[in-house]
Amino acid sequence: MSRPVRPGRPGRPVPRTYWVAGTAVLLALLFAAAATVAAANGGGGSTGSGTPSRTEPRTPGLRSPDAGFARDMAVHHQQAVEMSFIVRDRTQDEAVRTLAYDIANTQANQRGMLLGWLDLWGLPKVVADEPPMSWMGASGGHGGHGAHEAGAGSGALMPGMATREELDRLGAASGRDAEVLFLQLMTDHHKGGVAMAEGCAQQCETPVEKALAQGMVDAQRSELTLMADMLKQRGAAPRG
């Protein structure tokens, strides 16, 4: 049986791992769009007389896991989008450029939804005195590989994020060197993102946000497998 061909790119077979990852990304985007509509409608419906039903979720508080995850993951996603745009201009490799496009497209959309929920809840997008990952409790202080002062959004420590020096290195690299560094940095980034999303899936109370977080976990795990394969094809490996 022939391998599937990516639409718009005739004659270019797509590795099965990439096809699975791309499907996961598409499903995450479709779910996220539905989740936003549900959140905008209150997530619970009404009794028919205009009175909210008893199943309608209450608005999350300022320090809730729901609000904390939305703020932190919005910052985390912002860097993934930045890295994806950087590598797009540093390589002509179709597989890496397509992966970068999918990550940027998915995470930019999800970031918009997270910030939109904060607006719907009447909550700020940045809380000056909020420690990084404080919504995760004791586990929030463990940033993982590459955690640093991000310099974006809240400027807080985030798990898996690249340092400014690493971003500068990515911007200065080209060809295979840029591909390998991007895949390594994004692998670290996804591992941190999965840990954060798992925290929300367990602790958040807003149903659509919990479900979106679980969708992030599933899609990013699939991409982690894909990136490990892509690194192996380039004679490299994840950093740790």
Rosetta blueprint (number, residue, H / E / L):
1 M L
2 S L
3 R L
4 P L
5 V E
6 R L
7 P L
8 G L
9 R L
10 P L
11 G L
12 R L
13 P E
14 V L
15 P L
16 R H
17 T H
18 Y H
19 W H
20 V H
21 A H
22 G H
23 T H
24 A H
25 V H
26 L H
27 L H
28 A H
29 L H
30 L H
31 F H
32 A H
33 A H
34 A H
35 A H
36 T H
37 V H
38 A H
39 A H
40 A H
41 N L
42 G L
43 G L
44 G L
45 G L
46 S E
47 T L
48 G L
49 S L
50 G L
51 T L
52 P E
53 S L
54 R L
55 T L
56 E L
57 P L
58 R L
59 T L
60 P L
61 G L
62 L L
63 R L
64 S L
65 P H
66 D H
67 A H
68 G H
69 F H
70 A H
71 R H
72 D H
73 M H
74 A H
75 V H
76 H H
77 H H
78 Q H
79 Q H
80 A H
81 V H
82 E H
83 M H
84 S H
85 F H
86 I H
87 V H
88 R H
89 D L
90 R L
91 T L
92 Q L
93 D L
94 E H
95 A H
96 V H
97 R H
98 T H
99 L H
100 A H
101 Y H
102 D H
103 I H
104 A H
105 N H
106 T H
107 Q H
108 A H
109 N H
110 Q H
111 R H
112 G H
113 M H
114 L H
115 L H
116 G H
117 W H
118 L H
119 D H
120 L H
121 W H
122 G L
123 L L
124 P L
125 K L
126 V L
127 V L
128 A L
129 D L
130 E L
131 P L
132 P L
133 M L
134 S H
135 W H
136 M H
137 G H
138 A H
139 S H
140 G H
141 G H
142 H L
143 G L
144 G L
145 H L
146 G L
147 A L
148 H L
149 E E
150 A L
151 G L
152 A L
153 G L
154 S L
155 G L
156 A L
157 L E
158 M L
159 P L
160 G L
161 M L
162 A L
163 T L
164 R H
165 E H
166 E H
167 L H
168 D H
169 R H
170 L H
171 G H
172 A H
173 A L
174 S L
175 G H
176 R H
177 D H
178 A H
179 E H
180 V H
181 L H
182 F H
183 L H
184 Q H
185 L H
186 M H
187 T H
188 D H
189 H H
190 H H
191 K H
192 G H
193 G H
194 V H
195 A H
196 M H
197 A H
198 E H
199 G H
200 C H
201 A H
202 Q H
203 Q H
204 C L
205 E L
206 T L
207 P H
208 V H
209 E H
210 K H
211 A H
212 L H
213 A H
214 Q H
215 G H
216 M H
217 V H
218 D H
219 A H
220 Q H
221 R H
222 S H
223 E H
224 L H
225 T H
226 L H
227 M H
228 A H
229 D H
230 M H
231 L H
232 K H
233 Q H
234 R L
235 G L
236 A L
237 A L
238 P L
239 R L
240 G L
